Amino acid sequence: FGPSCARRARWAGSRAPCVDRRRHRLPLVQAETGMTTGVMSSQYAKLQVAQEDIKGFQGAEQHEHQRRFYEVCMVFRCKTSKFVQDPDMDKDVTGLQEADPEDKKKMELWKQRREAILRSLQNCGLHIFCYYSRDRDEVLVKVGAPPQKLRDTAARMKYKLQLKKQYLNAYAEYRHDFPGRPERGLKDRRVISHIYKTHTEDDYPDSDAIFKTLDRINLINRIITTKDKDCAGINVGKLMYDGELRAFFPLHEAAIVRDLKKNKFEWFWMTEDFSNKLRDYFGDRIAFYFLFMAFYWKWLCLVALVGLSLQFIDLLVHTPDNITAIPFCILMSVWSTFLPYFWRRQEAKYAIGWGTLDLVESLEPCRPEHHGDQRINPVTSQVEPFYPKEKRRWDYAFSVAVMTLVGSLVSCLLMIILYCRHNYRDHTPGGLWAFQIGLAWFVEFMNGRLTSISQWLTTRENHRTQSEHETAMLAKVMIFKFLNSYLILFYTAFFKHHEKLFGSQMKCWQDDCFQDLSWQLAIFVFFRLTMANLYEYVEPRVKLWWRSLFMEKRAFLQTLQTALNGSIIYEMADMSAAEQQSKREKYDEFRNFDEILLSHGFATFFAVTSPWVCFATLCASLIEIGMDMRALMDSQQRPMPYKARSNEPWSTAFDVYGVLAASTNILLLIFASDQYDNWTYTEKLVLFIYLEHMLLIARLVLKVVFPQVPRNVELLQLKQEHMVHRCLENIKVEQGHDFSMFRDHRVDQIEVFENDIMERDDDDIEPVLDLGASSKAFMHGFTEEKASWMNWKPM
């Protein structure tokens, strides 16, 4: 054991490729675990997989036509530090520190748990391949499943697979072929394996060709994490939360990654074929995100072109407060309201093609951070933490109190900055521009801090599932960032020219609040377009440098120099492909949607004062797509391809912002502009209510004319359901049924009777007229009614 290959080459004064001879040993941990891998039956097959990891990600591209044995990777810790010696596996290695008793105990405990987990994976029928990391401080475990295991699991969980084209490309649950029962003469035989689509171009496909890579990963993840029959039942989230498991992610496929990188234009346009490729590789959530981004920038093109045209008019008249604000206000109100609705129609079109339109929310497992009293879940009959609602109500109350306090503090700080800008701009270097840029920096800085506070409050509320956690997190982030990002703009538009601030009479720039608002909005948008994207580009590299500073234990300046020279990335080339992927950051969908939602608010809330902002948002959206595409392919782990029907709850967030944008633009036009100065306050209020009701009626008419789920999608869904029922039940429908087959086959004549001779007359009781009984019943009822009236007393 010694310095890595890349560092030895650099110390020698050369960057020539160097081969680490330690890596040429077969990197199996079978000597440690006492196990053998099931699928790698021959030494040749073992060496092929070992060479794939040794050569790295680029070398793996040469094996793209070979069978893919493993889909998921688990990274276990085996040593407290790479500089610590493990008595079992580092016996012949010199230069390492001897582990203290506490470290030895911890490493022994990790080893026992790791061996138990690996045995559990093997016992449930999975194939595993284990090897040490470059620094021998981690154990990487590749996990795969044989075809029959995948079929059995898919049949048990009723996993939906895509059918062939002649069956409308529908999705149906997987079922085994049923050979039939001999006592019935095999008449109940059902052979349906031929209806499933094979995802290969081979003339003789393998038995697991009906599974896409997405399906294999989902099924293997199900086998690993659930406690169903023949499953391992490993709590992966708890292991990662405790630090025993460093990473758990699907492995990349070099050929598909290269193909996706090659079609960079398709990431922006998102054709149907490319979106299907993206979905088959990354899953529904990521495909829906990039589909929304493509849909969003295409919708922005119209208002961006109109906005640029109107901006030239604003420059000619030296103010955005002119007659062109009225039609643009109406356009932006309709556009921002209709955008989320038509996106939901687009979602339904892709959901029917991906078999998720009728997706039912399943019972999610507990988050690893969820804590509480151990109780039996009445649904799953499994022991899990229980957190009472009474405690969570107090947590909600605490969150509301903290959010109120923090929101008030942020509002005061913003008002103080605005007060200083108004009174000290002539005595400050840079004047008004310095305050506006400083205010933009303060808003961006506080957005990051408010996100951290929201994360802390949401974690403290102790939500059971990840979806509940993300929804609560989204609500807090929306409230915080709405207040922090837009408060100054709302104040400038509606209150600055008419109110005092801390005893000082405020005044808009050049006595035009629209122009003052336009310049401040321009600074905000420009700052986000440049500094935010620059931060997103630099942040992964800074994190990599910071991680290397502590993991490598080198000097601060030396680590900074190697990071700037790209040497850290060069050293990662000495790792296997799976180990390189384990060092990457996790994909963060929340952050991507949060950024575009904030930019959407800047583009739509005050579009009347700055029509050009729509064009700037269009450019920012295109830049965001390019950066997200590069980060997803090069610097982030491949996420689990979970199924989803839509982008919820983000579609609802955009819907809320659309309603707020429409109302804000109408308020700006009526109450803040000079277009209606001659109107009374009552007339302005009536006009505002009238326009709001017109938008509401327009939405109702839109739902009737254009249903949220298009009619052709509903029709296709009914046809697919009918086709799936016929295929799974072996129902044959013959066209043009001929009834002549029933003629002359029997000699008995069919007799038609006069009445139903099977009906017995004594079953029905004939009614009998009895005047005495009727009179007694009448008198009894009359007496009771009279008594009730006699006993009644007015209140």
Summary of the structure (lengths in Angstrom):
residues: 795
radius of gyration: 34.5
end to end distance: 98.0
largest distance: 123.2
contacts: 2277
relative contact order: 0.10
helix: 61%
strand: 7%
